[in-house]
């Protein structure tokens, strides 16, 4: 089998002119802790222990309640009684983080979330995890459920809770059911129901009179074993839930990040997680016991040292875009708008979104008014042609990432710094693989619709890469995406595969910016599409790659001679590295297996 590889060289221009911010979390602390550091969100459903654990005091707002949750749960699980947080009925949730990302260690459980379950007293909650992909330190990226053992759950279950005068709560769900929560009670000697709790079940710091929670609902686990006296058994599921198996069962309270699934129940591979969320997964009442409510007592990383070591290893390693989870045949262009609102260079109000991976921060600018974007996007589209702007903007001319991978970056440069190094020190960047967008190739071969015809002698399309260092010196590199400048038509061509761009000559850098220019322009500016596609940023050039001063050609050049790696002429392919001279004068290095 023969594989053909080629490296794209760049022209580095160093300038001494002066010009006027981890992919993973690792807090700057004296010593990292295996235990959760802080609670980020707390939104319980109504329940019998709401406003008690944690205790609501007059004047408390949401921030104060979250602070109380943190004080109850941070560090090692408390030995004292009732150091817990209740989540209330179905959908009530809590979100928390650690002082570091938790690594997904292959073949091992990754973290514990302890509840207060006991035998025949299971109140299971579902665990979700999220990676801080946008690097803003907030739990606003995509969430993934850790799928457990329950059979036939109800996905997409939604319930709305409303205040009522009885200080319990009314509810309606998306299955056509409704009801009023009953207070848990005991019977006095005369058989009268005496409530265990008389406080308002509805979260008292919430100003809204109703709210809706959504998630996966597990099958009811409450079994009434007798009626006089009334006894209930709350059966545990086999594995995969908080407050499910006995609190003393560490293995039964442990979770594997590899259980993660997306919203379509497809498995996803996460290398790290930065946030954990737990929510009550049952909507049931069990007589005098009242509603089923998940409680959380604490959480910890099962392999602190491995997590920290894996974070260190990942810093400034290859960014292959595979850590951004996409549905099949889709793309991300910033339309989820998790970033900050800014004014771009054209005066438009846009959302500055960040994709952060392995120590590098990539900028996306999304304009909600026009539904347009600039900077970078991420795609896994497999079509390699251009049909129209709506369906084909995220296609490259190959139909995959480098070496057949799924995800790749699509860049439409703006004036913003496209890539920044995370941290305080400049870093060397080895380079990246580049190819053309399908739209660019269509313009080269068929014309752009605004200037005359396809690319011809004298035309070109060029990417300029500008590196800026901390001392404000710069270095630039030019890459020709298409090059028809020569009078010799045999030398005309464009990049039609993944080619390596070597940036080692730029030295240590702080930021990279990109600009696409072309020989095709009209009175309003460039008419050639201003896109390019990237993969394996700061990666390693394939071992068979060689430096050349030319790009991939679209002519039908044929092999005219073949040599061994030490320069001996051979007349047939030989196992190992072969050097091939083509009829257009170019040289290729191939591996024969």
C-alpha positions as CSV (number, residue, x, y, z in Angstrom):
1,X,0.0,0.0,0.0
2,X,1.3,3.4,-1.0
3,X,0.6,6.6,1.0
4,X,1.5,10.0,-0.4
5,X,2.3,12.9,2.0
6,X,3.5,16.4,1.3
7,X,4.5,19.3,3.6
8,X,3.6,22.9,2.8
9,X,6.5,25.3,3.4
10,X,5.9,28.9,4.4
11,X,7.8,32.1,3.8
12,X,8.7,33.5,7.2
13,X,9.2,37.2,7.4
14,X,10.5,38.4,10.8
15,X,9.8,42.0,11.9
16,X,11.1,43.9,14.8
17,X,8.3,46.5,14.6
18,X,6.3,47.4,17.7
19,X,2.6,47.1,17.8
20,X,0.3,49.2,19.9
21,X,-5.1,35.7,28.3
22,X,-5.7,26.2,30.5
23,X,-7.8,24.2,28.3
24,X,-8.3,22.2,31.5
25,X,-8.9,23.7,34.9
26,X,-6.0,23.8,37.4
27,X,-6.5,26.5,40.0
28,X,-3.4,28.3,41.4
29,X,-3.5,26.9,44.9
30,X,-0.9,25.7,47.3
31,X,-2.2,22.1,47.3
32,X,-5.0,20.7,45.1
33,X,-7.8,18.9,46.8
34,X,-9.7,15.7,45.7
35,X,-12.9,17.2,47.1
36,X,-15.4,19.5,45.4
37,X,-14.4,23.2,45.8
38,X,-17.6,25.1,45.2
39,X,-21.2,25.0,44.2
40,X,-22.1,26.9,41.0
41,X,-25.8,26.5,40.7
42,X,-28.6,25.3,43.0
43,X,-32.2,25.0,41.7
44,X,-34.1,22.5,43.8
45,X,-37.6,21.4,42.9
46,X,-40.1,21.9,45.7
47,X,-39.9,19.3,48.5
48,X,-40.2,18.6,52.2
49,X,-36.6,19.5,53.0
50,X,-36.3,22.5,50.8
51,X,-35.7,25.7,52.8
52,X,-34.2,23.4,55.5
53,X,-31.1,21.9,53.9
54,X,-29.7,24.4,53.4
55,X,-31.7,26.6,55.8
56,X,-33.4,29.6,54.3
57,X,-33.1,32.8,56.4
58,X,-35.1,35.9,55.7
59,X,-33.3,38.1,53.2
60,X,-31.4,35.2,51.6
61,X,-31.1,35.4,47.8
62,X,-29.9,32.8,45.3
63,X,-26.2,33.7,45.7
64,X,-26.5,33.4,49.5
65,X,-28.2,30.0,49.2
66,X,-25.5,28.8,46.8
67,X,-22.8,30.0,49.3
68,X,-24.6,27.9,52.0
69,X,-24.6,24.9,49.7
70,X,-20.8,25.3,49.2
71,X,-20.2,25.5,53.0
72,X,-22.2,22.3,53.5
73,X,-20.5,20.3,50.7
74,X,-17.0,21.5,50.1
75,X,-14.1,19.4,51.3
76,X,-14.4,15.9,52.8
77,X,-18.0,14.8,53.5
78,X,-18.8,16.0,57.0
79,X,-19.1,13.6,59.9
80,X,-21.7,15.8,61.6
81,X,-25.4,14.9,61.0
82,X,-27.4,16.7,58.3
83,X,-24.5,18.3,56.4
84,X,-26.3,17.7,53.1
85,X,-28.2,19.5,50.4
86,X,-31.6,18.4,49.2
87,X,-32.6,18.6,45.6
88,X,-36.4,18.3,46.1
89,X,-38.6,16.5,43.7
90,X,-38.1,15.7,40.0
91,X,-35.6,17.8,38.2
92,X,-34.2,19.7,41.2
93,X,-30.4,20.1,40.6
94,X,-27.1,21.2,41.9
95,X,-23.9,22.0,39.9
96,X,-20.4,22.0,41.4
97,X,-16.8,22.0,40.4
98,X,-13.4,21.1,41.8
99,X,-10.1,23.1,41.8
100,X,-9.0,21.0,38.8
101,X,-10.5,19.2,35.9
102,X,-11.3,15.5,36.5
103,X,-9.5,13.3,33.9
104,X,-11.3,10.4,32.3
105,X,-9.0,7.6,33.2
106,X,-9.5,4.6,30.9
107,X,-10.8,1.5,32.7
108,X,-11.5,3.2,36.0
109,X,-14.2,5.1,37.8
110,X,-13.4,8.8,38.0
111,X,-15.3,10.4,40.8
112,X,-17.7,9.8,43.7
113,X,-21.0,11.7,44.5
114,X,-22.2,10.6,47.9
115,X,-25.8,10.7,49.0
116,X,-27.5,9.5,52.1
117,X,-29.2,6.3,50.8
118,X,-29.7,3.2,52.9
119,X,-31.1,-0.2,52.3
120,X,-34.6,0.0,50.8
121,X,-34.2,3.8,50.9
122,X,-33.0,4.7,47.4
123,X,-33.8,8.2,46.0
124,X,-31.8,8.1,42.8
125,X,-30.4,11.2,41.1
126,X,-28.9,11.4,37.6
127,X,-25.4,12.7,37.1
128,X,-24.5,15.0,34.2
129,X,-21.0,16.3,33.3
130,X,-19.7,19.2,31.2
131,X,-16.4,20.4,29.9
132,X,-15.5,24.1,30.1
133,X,-15.0,24.3,26.3
134,X,-15.4,28.0,26.1
135,X,-12.9,28.6,28.9
136,X,-15.0,31.1,30.8
137,X,-15.2,29.2,34.1
138,X,-19.0,28.9,34.0
139,X,-21.2,25.8,33.6
140,X,-22.7,27.1,30.3
141,X,-21.3,24.5,27.8
142,X,-23.0,21.4,26.6
143,X,-24.0,18.8,29.2
144,X,-23.8,15.0,28.9
145,X,-25.7,12.5,31.0
146,X,-23.9,9.6,32.6
147,X,-26.2,6.7,31.5
148,X,-27.1,4.3,34.3
149,X,-28.7,0.9,34.5
150,X,-32.4,1.8,34.6
151,X,-34.5,0.3,31.8
152,X,-37.2,2.2,29.9
153,X,-36.7,5.7,31.4
154,X,-38.7,8.6,30.0
155,X,-36.4,11.0,28.1
156,X,-37.2,14.6,27.8
157,X,-39.6,14.6,30.7
158,X,-40.6,18.1,31.8
159,X,-42.5,19.4,34.8
160,X,-43.7,22.8,35.9
161,X,-44.0,23.7,39.5
162,X,-46.3,26.5,40.8
163,X,-46.7,28.1,44.2
164,X,-50.0,27.5,46.0
165,X,-51.7,28.9,49.1
166,X,-51.1,25.6,51.0
167,X,-47.3,26.2,50.7
168,X,-46.8,22.9,49.1
169,X,-46.8,23.1,45.3
170,X,-48.9,22.4,42.3
171,X,-47.4,20.7,39.3
172,X,-48.1,19.8,35.7
173,X,-46.0,17.7,33.3
174,X,-45.6,17.2,29.6
175,X,-47.3,13.8,29.8
176,X,-50.7,15.3,30.6
177,X,-50.5,14.6,34.3
178,X,-50.9,17.1,37.2
179,X,-51.2,17.2,40.9
180,X,-50.5,18.9,44.2
181,X,-47.6,17.7,46.4
182,X,-48.7,16.2,49.7
183,X,-46.8,16.8,52.9
184,X,-45.0,13.9,54.5
185,X,-46.7,13.0,57.7
186,X,-47.0,10.7,60.7
187,X,-50.2,9.5,62.4
188,X,-51.1,10.4,65.9
189,X,-52.9,8.0,68.3
190,X,-56.3,8.9,66.8
191,X,-55.1,8.3,63.2
192,X,-54.8,12.0,62.3
193,X,-52.1,13.0,59.8
194,X,-49.5,15.2,61.5
195,X,-47.0,16.8,59.0
196,X,-43.4,16.3,59.6
197,X,-42.6,19.7,58.2
198,X,-44.7,22.9,58.0
199,X,-42.4,25.2,56.0
200,X,-43.1,26.3,52.5
201,X,-42.1,23.5,50.0
202,X,-41.4,26.0,47.3
203,X,-37.9,27.6,47.3
204,X,-38.5,30.8,49.2
205,X,-35.7,32.8,47.6
206,X,-37.2,32.3,44.1
207,X,-39.2,35.3,43.0
208,X,-41.0,33.6,40.1
209,X,-44.3,31.9,40.9
210,X,-43.5,28.9,38.6
211,X,-40.6,27.3,36.9
212,X,-40.0,24.3,34.7
213,X,-37.4,21.5,35.0
214,X,-36.5,18.9,32.3
215,X,-34.5,15.7,32.3
216,X,-34.6,11.9,32.2
217,X,-37.3,10.4,34.5
218,X,-36.5,7.0,35.9
219,X,-39.2,4.4,36.5
220,X,-40.8,4.7,39.9
221,X,-39.0,2.6,42.5
222,X,-41.4,2.9,45.4
223,X,-43.2,-0.3,46.5
224,X,-45.9,-0.4,49.2
225,X,-45.3,-3.5,51.2
226,X,-48.2,-3.2,53.6
227,X,-51.2,-0.9,54.3
228,X,-51.7,-1.3,58.0
229,X,-49.3,-0.1,59.1
230,X,-48.2,1.5,55.9
231,X,-44.7,0.5,54.8
232,X,-42.8,1.5,51.7
233,X,-39.7,0.1,50.1
234,X,-37.6,2.2,47.7
235,X,-35.6,-0.2,45.6
236,X,-32.2,0.7,44.3
237,X,-31.2,0.5,40.7
238,X,-28.2,-1.7,39.8
239,X,-25.7,1.1,39.2
240,X,-25.2,4.6,37.9
241,X,-27.1,7.0,40.2
242,X,-26.5,9.3,43.2
243,X,-28.3,8.5,46.5
244,X,-29.1,5.1,45.1
245,X,-27.0,2.4,46.8
246,X,-26.0,2.8,50.4
247,X,-24.0,5.9,51.2
248,X,-21.3,3.6,52.7
249,X,-20.9,1.9,49.3
250,X,-18.2,4.0,47.7
251,X,-18.0,1.8,44.6
252,X,-21.8,2.1,44.2
253,X,-21.5,5.9,44.5
254,X,-18.7,6.1,41.9
255,X,-19.1,7.3,38.3
256,X,-17.2,6.8,35.1
257,X,-17.0,9.7,32.7
258,X,-17.0,7.1,29.9
259,X,-20.7,6.5,30.6
260,X,-21.4,9.9,29.0
261,X,-24.1,10.1,26.3
262,X,-25.3,13.0,24.2
263,X,-28.9,14.2,23.9
264,X,-29.5,11.4,21.2
265,X,-28.2,8.8,23.7
266,X,-25.0,8.3,21.6
267,X,-21.8,7.7,23.5
268,X,-19.4,10.5,23.6
269,X,-15.7,10.5,24.6
270,X,-14.7,13.2,27.0
271,X,-11.1,13.5,28.1
272,X,-11.8,15.8,31.1
273,X,-14.9,17.2,32.8
274,X,-15.0,20.5,34.7
275,X,-18.5,20.6,36.1
276,X,-20.8,17.9,37.7
277,X,-24.5,18.3,38.0
278,X,-26.9,16.0,39.9
279,X,-30.7,16.1,39.6
280,X,-33.5,14.1,41.2
281,X,-34.7,11.6,38.6
282,X,-38.0,10.4,40.1
283,X,-41.5,12.0,40.2
284,X,-43.3,9.9,42.8
285,X,-44.9,10.2,46.2
286,X,-44.9,7.3,48.6
287,X,-47.7,7.8,51.1
288,X,-46.5,9.2,54.4
289,X,-42.9,9.4,53.1
290,X,-43.9,12.1,50.7
291,X,-42.0,12.9,47.6
292,X,-38.8,11.2,46.6
293,X,-35.9,13.6,46.8
294,X,-32.2,13.1,46.0
295,X,-29.8,14.4,48.6
296,X,-26.1,15.1,48.1
297,X,-23.5,14.9,50.9
298,X,-20.2,15.4,49.0
299,X,-18.1,14.5,46.0
300,X,-14.4,13.7,45.3
301,X,-12.0,12.8,42.5
302,X,-11.0,9.2,42.7
303,X,-7.6,9.8,41.1
304,X,-6.3,13.3,42.0
305,X,-2.7,12.7,41.1
306,X,-3.6,11.2,37.7
307,X,-6.0,14.0,36.9
308,X,-3.3,16.6,37.7
309,X,-0.6,14.7,35.7
310,X,-3.0,14.3,32.7
311,X,-3.7,18.1,32.8
312,X,0.0,18.8,32.6
313,X,0.5,16.4,29.8
314,X,-2.3,17.9,27.8
315,X,-1.1,21.5,28.0
316,X,0.1,22.8,24.6
317,X,-0.4,19.4,23.0
318,X,-2.1,18.9,19.6
319,X,-5.5,20.5,19.2
320,X,-7.5,18.2,16.9
321,X,-10.9,19.7,17.6
322,X,-12.3,16.2,18.5
323,X,-13.0,17.3,22.0
324,X,-15.9,19.5,20.8
325,X,-18.8,17.1,20.6
326,X,-20.9,17.5,17.5
327,X,-23.9,15.6,16.2
328,X,-23.1,13.7,12.9
329,X,-23.0,16.0,9.8
330,X,-23.1,19.2,11.8
331,X,-21.1,22.2,12.8
332,X,-20.6,24.8,15.6
333,X,-20.5,28.5,14.6
334,X,-21.1,30.2,17.9
335,X,-24.8,30.5,17.6
336,X,-25.2,29.2,21.2
337,X,-23.6,32.5,22.2
338,X,-22.0,31.6,25.5
339,X,-19.4,34.3,25.3
340,X,-19.3,38.0,26.0
341,X,-21.1,40.7,24.0
342,X,-18.7,43.1,22.2
343,X,-18.6,45.5,19.2
344,X,-16.7,44.1,16.3
345,X,-14.5,46.1,13.8
346,X,-17.5,46.9,11.7
347,X,-19.4,48.4,14.7
348,X,-21.8,45.4,15.0
349,X,-22.9,43.9,18.3
350,X,-21.6,40.4,18.3
351,X,-21.0,37.6,20.8
352,X,-17.3,36.7,21.3
353,X,-17.3,33.0,21.9
354,X,-14.3,30.9,22.9
355,X,-13.2,27.4,22.1
356,X,-10.4,26.4,24.4
357,X,-8.4,23.2,24.1
358,X,-5.0,22.1,25.3
359,X,-3.7,25.5,26.3
360,X,-4.9,27.4,23.3
361,X,-7.9,29.7,23.0
362,X,-9.7,30.1,19.6
363,X,-12.0,33.0,19.0
364,X,-15.4,32.9,17.3
365,X,-17.5,36.0,16.6
366,X,-21.2,35.4,16.1
367,X,-23.6,38.1,14.8
368,X,-27.2,37.2,16.0
369,X,-28.8,39.9,13.8
370,X,-27.5,38.3,10.6
371,X,-26.9,34.8,11.8
372,X,-23.3,35.1,10.5
373,X,-19.9,34.3,12.1
374,X,-16.2,35.1,11.8
375,X,-13.0,33.7,13.3
376,X,-13.4,30.0,13.6
377,X,-16.0,27.3,13.5
378,X,-15.8,23.5,14.0
379,X,-17.3,21.0,11.5
380,X,-17.6,17.3,10.9
381,X,-19.3,17.6,7.5
382,X,-18.3,14.8,5.1
383,X,-19.4,16.4,1.8
384,X,-16.5,17.9,-0.1
385,X,-18.4,20.0,-2.6
386,X,-20.1,23.4,-2.5
387,X,-23.8,23.7,-3.2
388,X,-24.9,26.8,-1.5
389,X,-23.9,29.0,1.5
390,X,-26.5,27.5,3.8
391,X,-25.6,23.9,3.3
392,X,-22.0,23.9,2.3
393,X,-20.2,26.7,4.2
394,X,-18.6,24.2,6.6
395,X,-17.4,21.7,4.0
396,X,-13.8,21.3,3.1
397,X,-12.5,20.0,-0.2
398,X,-11.6,16.6,1.2
399,X,-14.6,15.5,3.3
400,X,-12.9,14.8,6.6
401,X,-10.4,16.0,9.1
402,X,-6.7,15.1,8.8
403,X,-6.0,11.4,8.3
404,X,-9.8,10.7,8.1
405,X,-10.6,12.2,11.5
406,X,-14.1,13.6,12.1
407,X,-13.7,17.2,13.3
408,X,-11.8,20.0,11.8
409,X,-11.6,23.8,12.1
410,X,-13.2,26.1,9.5
411,X,-11.7,29.7,9.6
412,X,-13.2,32.9,8.2
413,X,-10.6,35.4,9.5
414,X,-11.5,38.6,11.1
415,X,-9.4,41.4,12.6
416,X,-9.5,39.6,16.0
417,X,-6.6,37.5,17.2
418,X,-7.8,34.0,16.1
419,X,-5.6,32.0,18.5
420,X,-4.2,32.9,21.9
421,X,-1.8,31.0,24.2
422,X,-3.4,30.4,27.6
423,X,-1.2,31.4,30.6
424,X,1.6,33.9,31.1
425,X,4.3,32.6,28.9
426,X,4.8,32.6,25.1
427,X,4.9,29.2,23.5
428,X,6.4,27.6,20.4
429,X,3.8,26.4,17.9
430,X,5.0,23.6,15.6
431,X,2.4,24.2,12.8
432,X,-0.9,22.8,11.6
433,X,-2.5,20.9,8.7
434,X,-4.3,23.1,6.2
435,X,-6.7,22.5,3.3
436,X,-9.1,24.6,1.2
437,X,-12.8,25.0,1.9
438,X,-15.1,23.5,-0.7
439,X,-16.4,27.0,-1.5
440,X,-12.9,28.3,-2.3
441,X,-12.2,25.4,-4.6
442,X,-15.5,26.1,-6.5
443,X,-14.4,29.7,-6.9
444,X,-10.9,28.6,-8.2
445,X,-12.4,26.2,-10.7
446,X,-15.7,27.8,-11.7
447,X,-15.4,31.4,-10.8
448,X,-16.8,33.4,-7.8
449,X,-19.8,35.0,-9.7
450,X,-18.5,38.5,-9.2
451,X,-15.3,38.5,-11.4
452,X,-14.7,36.9,-14.8
453,X,-14.3,33.2,-14.9
454,X,-12.2,30.7,-13.1
455,X,-8.6,31.2,-11.9
456,X,-6.2,31.7,-14.7
457,X,-2.5,32.6,-15.1
458,X,-1.6,35.3,-12.6
459,X,-4.2,34.5,-10.1
460,X,-3.6,33.5,-6.5
461,X,-5.3,33.1,-3.1
462,X,-3.0,33.5,0.0
463,X,-3.3,33.0,3.8
464,X,-1.1,35.3,5.8
465,X,-0.4,34.2,9.4
466,X,0.8,36.9,11.8
467,X,2.3,35.9,15.1
468,X,2.6,38.5,17.9
469,X,4.9,38.0,20.9
470,X,4.7,39.4,24.4
471,X,7.2,42.0,23.6
472,X,5.0,43.1,20.7
473,X,7.4,42.0,18.0
474,X,5.8,40.1,15.2
475,X,6.6,37.5,12.6
476,X,4.5,36.5,9.5
477,X,4.2,33.5,7.3
478,X,2.4,33.3,3.9
479,X,0.7,30.2,2.6
480,X,-0.7,30.0,-1.0
481,X,-4.1,28.3,-0.9
482,X,-4.2,28.6,-4.7
483,X,-1.2,29.6,-6.9
484,X,-1.6,30.3,-10.6
485,X,1.1,33.0,-10.8
486,X,3.4,31.1,-13.1
487,X,3.3,31.4,-16.9
488,X,3.7,27.7,-16.9
489,X,0.2,26.1,-16.7
490,X,1.7,22.9,-15.3
491,X,2.6,24.8,-12.2
492,X,-0.9,26.0,-11.5
493,X,-2.8,24.4,-8.6
494,X,-4.4,24.6,-5.2
495,X,-4.2,22.7,-2.0
496,X,-6.5,19.7,-2.4
497,X,-5.3,17.6,0.5
498,X,-4.2,18.1,4.1
499,X,-0.8,19.7,4.0
500,X,1.5,20.6,6.9
501,X,2.2,24.3,7.6
502,X,5.5,24.6,9.5
503,X,5.4,27.5,11.9
504,X,8.6,26.6,13.9
505,X,10.4,29.5,12.3
506,X,8.1,32.0,14.1
507,X,9.6,31.1,17.5
508,X,7.6,31.5,20.7
509,X,4.4,33.4,20.2
510,X,1.5,34.9,22.2
511,X,-1.2,35.2,19.5
512,X,-1.8,34.2,15.9
513,X,-4.0,36.2,13.5
514,X,-5.0,35.2,10.0
515,X,-5.9,37.1,6.8
516,X,-6.9,35.7,3.4
517,X,-6.1,37.8,0.3
518,X,-6.6,37.1,-3.4
519,X,-5.9,38.5,-6.9
520,X,-9.6,38.6,-7.4
521,X,-11.2,41.8,-6.1
522,X,-13.8,44.4,-7.1
523,X,-14.6,47.9,-5.8
524,X,-16.0,46.4,-2.5
525,X,-13.0,44.1,-1.8
526,X,-12.0,40.5,-2.3
527,X,-14.4,38.3,-4.3
528,X,-12.8,35.0,-3.6
529,X,-14.3,33.2,-0.5
530,X,-12.0,34.0,2.5
531,X,-12.0,30.6,4.1
532,X,-9.5,27.9,5.0
533,X,-9.6,24.7,7.0
534,X,-7.3,23.6,9.8
535,X,-6.6,20.4,11.8
536,X,-4.0,19.2,14.3
537,X,-2.9,22.6,15.4
538,X,0.5,22.4,17.2
539,X,0.7,18.8,16.0
540,X,3.4,16.8,14.4
541,X,4.1,16.6,10.7
542,X,3.7,13.1,9.4
543,X,7.1,11.3,9.3
544,X,6.8,11.0,5.6
545,X,6.3,14.8,5.1
546,X,8.9,16.7,3.1
547,X,9.4,20.4,2.7
548,X,8.6,21.9,-0.7
549,X,8.3,25.3,-2.2
550,X,5.2,24.4,-4.2
551,X,1.7,23.4,-3.3
552,X,-0.4,20.5,-4.5
553,X,-1.0,20.7,-8.2
554,X,-4.1,19.7,-10.1
555,X,-2.2,18.6,-13.3
556,X,-1.9,15.0,-14.3
557,X,1.8,14.7,-13.6
558,X,3.1,11.1,-13.8
559,X,6.0,9.3,-12.2
560,X,9.2,9.4,-14.2
561,X,11.7,8.0,-11.7
562,X,11.9,6.3,-8.3
563,X,14.7,6.2,-5.8
564,X,15.5,4.7,-2.4
565,X,16.0,7.0,0.6
566,X,19.8,7.0,0.0
567,X,19.3,8.0,-3.7
568,X,19.6,4.7,-5.6
569,X,17.5,4.4,-8.7
570,X,14.9,1.6,-8.5
571,X,12.5,0.3,-11.1
572,X,9.6,-0.9,-8.8
573,X,8.2,0.1,-5.4
574,X,10.3,-1.2,-2.5
575,X,9.2,-1.6,1.1
576,X,10.0,1.5,3.1
577,X,10.5,5.1,2.0
578,X,10.6,5.8,-1.8
579,X,11.4,9.1,-3.4
580,X,9.5,9.8,-6.6
581,X,10.3,12.3,-9.3
582,X,7.2,13.5,-11.2
583,X,6.9,14.6,-14.8
584,X,6.2,18.2,-13.7
585,X,9.6,18.3,-11.8
586,X,8.2,17.9,-8.3
587,X,9.4,15.3,-5.8
588,X,7.3,13.1,-3.6
589,X,8.1,10.9,-0.6
590,X,5.9,7.9,-0.1
591,X,5.9,4.9,2.2
592,X,5.5,1.5,0.7
593,X,4.1,-1.1,3.2
